[in-house]
Amino acid sequence: TEATMSLLGLDDYVSALVCGNDPLPSKPAPDALLHLSDRFRVPPRRMAMVGDTVGDLATASAAGAGCRIGVLSGTGRRDDLAPHADALIASIDEIKVLA
């Protein structure tokens, strides 16, 4: 992930990463999201998690995330994600920065 981000020139846009090979329990355990919550001193209820699997959304629920967004451009299907998501979007391109 880090090598790809560097190749794409995205290093300056990402403050922290949690990847599958980090020494944390895997999804749907809440540990990765809670780790980021602690690192940035943001309570989970003020965080959103975007994911394309039920496991991603289950992680958000287990961590107490304030918003669970299912994205349909990945592996997840609408019928599978909808019961676990607060919102569904076609792709992450639909996420806009609010100024």
Secondary structure, DSSP 4 states (H G I P E B T S, - for coil): -HHHHHHTT-GGG-S----TTSSSPPTTSSHHHHHHHHHHT--GGG-EEEESSHHHHHHHHHHT-SEEEEETTSS--HHHHGGG-SEEESSGGG-----
